[in-house]
Amino acid sequence: MNTAILVTPKDKSEFNFISEFFKKTKIKSKVLSIEELEDFGLGLLMQEADRNDKANKEAVLKK
């Protein structure tokens, strides 16, 4: 299957419960670091970006 579920536990207790559930039910899981989570969010934003808009060359050079 090529889909995933992102779960964000509200606290350490819920994190431990969910982690243990995945282990017991042999569901493959991966814990993401803060950096990996930020990269994931940035990737989503990049997918949603309008790629048809072009930046004005002068405005970019001015920055």
C-alpha positions as CSV (number, residue, x, y, z in Angstrom):
1,M,0.0,0.0,0.0
2,N,1.4,3.4,-0.9
3,T,-0.3,5.5,1.7
4,A,0.5,6.5,5.3
5,I,-1.1,7.9,8.4
6,L,0.6,10.6,10.4
7,V,-0.3,10.5,14.1
8,T,0.6,13.3,16.6
9,P,0.2,12.1,20.2
10,K,-0.8,14.8,22.7
11,D,1.6,13.8,25.4
12,K,4.3,11.2,26.3
13,S,1.8,8.8,27.7
14,E,-0.2,8.7,24.5
15,F,3.1,8.4,22.5
16,N,4.1,5.4,24.6
17,F,0.6,3.8,24.2
18,I,0.6,4.2,20.4
19,S,4.2,3.0,20.0
20,E,3.4,-0.1,22.1
21,F,0.2,-0.7,20.1
22,F,2.2,-0.6,16.8
23,K,4.8,-3.0,18.2
24,K,2.2,-5.5,19.5
25,T,0.2,-5.4,16.3
26,K,3.4,-5.5,14.1
27,I,2.4,-2.4,12.3
28,K,5.4,-0.8,10.6
29,S,6.1,2.7,12.0
30,K,8.8,5.3,12.2
31,V,9.2,8.1,14.7
32,L,10.1,11.4,13.0
33,S,12.4,14.0,14.5
34,I,11.4,17.6,14.6
35,E,13.6,18.3,11.6
36,E,12.0,15.5,9.6
37,L,8.5,16.7,10.5
38,E,9.4,20.2,9.4
39,D,10.8,18.8,6.1
40,F,7.6,16.9,5.6
41,G,5.5,20.0,6.1
42,L,7.7,22.0,3.8
43,G,7.3,19.3,1.2
44,L,3.5,19.6,1.5
45,L,3.7,23.3,1.0
46,M,5.9,23.0,-2.0
47,Q,3.4,20.5,-3.6
48,E,0.6,23.0,-3.1
49,A,2.6,26.0,-4.5
50,D,1.4,27.5,-7.7
51,R,4.3,26.8,-10.1
52,N,2.7,28.9,-12.9
53,D,3.6,32.2,-11.2
54,K,7.0,33.6,-12.1
55,A,8.9,36.1,-10.0
56,N,9.8,39.4,-11.5
57,K,13.5,39.3,-12.2
58,E,14.1,42.9,-11.1
59,A,12.3,42.3,-7.8
60,V,14.4,39.2,-7.1
61,L,17.6,41.0,-7.9
62,K,16.6,43.9,-5.7
63,K,16.2,41.6,-2.7
